[in-house]
Every structure is written in C-alpha cells, then in structure tokens.
C-alpha cells in the first residue's frame, strides 16, 4: 500500500484532536468539544479513521458552533505519517495551555506521541465511548494489559487519561452518566440545526407514529438470506400497523444499500446518525439487533426498544449467539427481547398501552 503523507497546520489556537470511525464516536467527540467550548474557544481536528466496508458516513467538512471550529480530515494511515507544518509556541494563556486528544475506548498512544513531539502544551488524553462494545471485552486476555500499558506510558509522560462515557458500569450493572447524557442531547440538537436532513422533514406528518428498525450486516455476514430477512420484516410491519404504527428502516452505515431497492419499505437516510433521527421523528419505539443506537435511544430519549435478533434467526449461528447473549446480560434492563412474532406482539402491546397508542 502506498503511504500518502498528510500535512496539517498546528498553531497556538489548536487545543483539540479526536479520532472517530463511526457516527456515534463523532457525536461523543462533538459532545466533549461542545462542553469545553463553554469555557474556552475550541479549535482542532477530527480524524476520520478506517472502519466501514462500504459507504463513508462521515465526510470531510468544517463544523462550527458558537465557540468551536473543528475540521474533519480523512486520515487512515499511521500517525507517524502525519506532518505538522508548524509547532505551537505554547502561549501562556491559562485557558489555552492544554490540548485534548480523544480516542475511542483506549488512549491512542501513536497519536499522543505525535502531538507530544509537536506541541509544548500539556496533553490530556480522553477516551470516549465505542458504543455497547465499551462495556465488554471480546479481544482476549492481552487487550486489557495493552490498554493498561498505554495508559501507564502516557501518565509517565506527565499527562492524564480520563473517561467520557455516557454509561457507567459497576459489576454487571450499567447506568447512565447523567452529565454526559445531557451533553449529548445538547450537541445532537446543535448538530441537527447545523446539518438538517430534508428527508426527515417529509416524514414529520402530524399524528404519524413510527417504529424505527435499526438494521445490521446480517445478510452480508451470511447469517440470514435476503428473502428471509424481507419475510421477517413484513411480519414485524404487519404487527406494528395493527397498532397504528408505521415501520421505518434505518440501514446500518456499512450495509450494502442496493439490497433495499427490492424492498417495499420506507428507508431512512443511511448516513444520518440514529441519535439525530430520534429527536426529529420521535419514534414510539425502536427495533433491532442489540445495537448501540437502541441503547442510546432509550437512555437519551426514553424510547422503548425491542430486540428481534432471535426472530430473524441470528441464534442459529452459535458463536454469534454466544456473544449476543453475553452482551444482552448487561443491557437487558434497557431492551426488551422477543424470540417469536407472538412475543414481539406482546412487547408492542405493552408499549402501546403505556403510550396510549390506538
């Protein structure tokens, strides 16, 4: 693979950098930056890292709020290939003598060392949510050790590492960090105003009630055929419509979108974060396959959610089901689980009763 060096300017105003590989990571990074901007001007870079097999939901852009300016840069190589055209002189402004480096779940030591050699400012490493994957480890016994060593090396260089997660874990108990939840809701509102999605405005008809099915890569992974997937979608759709609720499908951002050309369903924009869709359409429920957005919908907006992985036959893949069950043990308090169309209808009936649906 040919290495293409990327040049960026780092100046005295720069005090923020983050790396993200999903739209949820992006929202977490924006949330932290927005929080900082209430005390100081925030200027920096969000590096878009390699993640998606298909599609690129995060584009290069410049995003500005009241006291914040962030440039999104597509950079998928090693940080040693990143070149800064100038060094910070380290002005003695008390509000601007720290640079914040955000990464997902684990401190990025390569990014840290690159910035450390190019700025005289103090560095604070911040780890943000990966999503549901933040709260369990399937990467083996060496993963926690590697994480600990990275933190240790950063701390030995007189920097700090802090968490900015929207959930907290204590044993097998998961509960929201209310301060971070409030930050996320605020930044989602700002992001929606800055990046409106016209397709969503069309759906905001008075009296319409929606359920959003958050899809996944299950056809692409070979866990279910396209015909079986469509068949179960119609089962779900028919049950919902009997309660006056319309089904909307939110594709996963790395799905093969062409398969939906043969589906007679309303499809939401694939590149709009679910978390940004929720406050606009205000769905009465979400449905899906234990995705992060099912949890964020419940925690951020109190949207009831039903896991339908078993209906779609995902339990037939034993290794996948084993992981699925392990994760569900942590998030069962937030998500109902339906293992059959009958159980799904029972869950819908309970939600309809609670929300006084027709």
Secondary structure as GFF3:
##gff-version 3
##sequence-region A 1 358
A	DSSP	beta_strand	6	8	.	.	.	ID=ss1
A	DSSP	beta_strand	16	20	.	.	.	ID=ss2
A	DSSP	alpha_helix	23	36	.	.	.	ID=ss3
A	DSSP	beta_strand	42	48	.	.	.	ID=ss4
A	DSSP	beta_strand	62	65	.	.	.	ID=ss5
A	DSSP	beta_strand	68	74	.	.	.	ID=ss6
A	DSSP	three_ten_helix	79	81	.	.	.	ID=ss7
A	DSSP	beta_strand	82	84	.	.	.	ID=ss8
A	DSSP	three_ten_helix	94	96	.	.	.	ID=ss9
A	DSSP	beta_strand	98	104	.	.	.	ID=ss10
A	DSSP	alpha_helix	109	116	.	.	.	ID=ss11
A	DSSP	beta_strand	122	128	.	.	.	ID=ss12
A	DSSP	three_ten_helix	132	135	.	.	.	ID=ss13
A	DSSP	alpha_helix	141	156	.	.	.	ID=ss14
A	DSSP	beta_strand	160	164	.	.	.	ID=ss15
A	DSSP	beta_strand	167	170	.	.	.	ID=ss16
A	DSSP	beta_strand	173	176	.	.	.	ID=ss17
A	DSSP	alpha_helix	178	194	.	.	.	ID=ss18
A	DSSP	alpha_helix	198	202	.	.	.	ID=ss19
A	DSSP	beta_strand	210	214	.	.	.	ID=ss20
A	DSSP	alpha_helix	226	241	.	.	.	ID=ss21
A	DSSP	beta_strand	246	250	.	.	.	ID=ss22
A	DSSP	three_ten_helix	257	262	.	.	.	ID=ss23
A	DSSP	beta_strand	266	268	.	.	.	ID=ss24
A	DSSP	alpha_helix	274	281	.	.	.	ID=ss25
A	DSSP	beta_strand	285	288	.	.	.	ID=ss26
A	DSSP	alpha_helix	292	301	.	.	.	ID=ss27
A	DSSP	beta_strand	304	307	.	.	.	ID=ss28
A	DSSP	three_ten_helix	314	316	.	.	.	ID=ss29
A	DSSP	alpha_helix	318	331	.	.	.	ID=ss30
A	DSSP	beta_strand	336	337	.	.	.	ID=ss31
A	DSSP	alpha_helix	341	354	.	.	.	ID=ss32
###
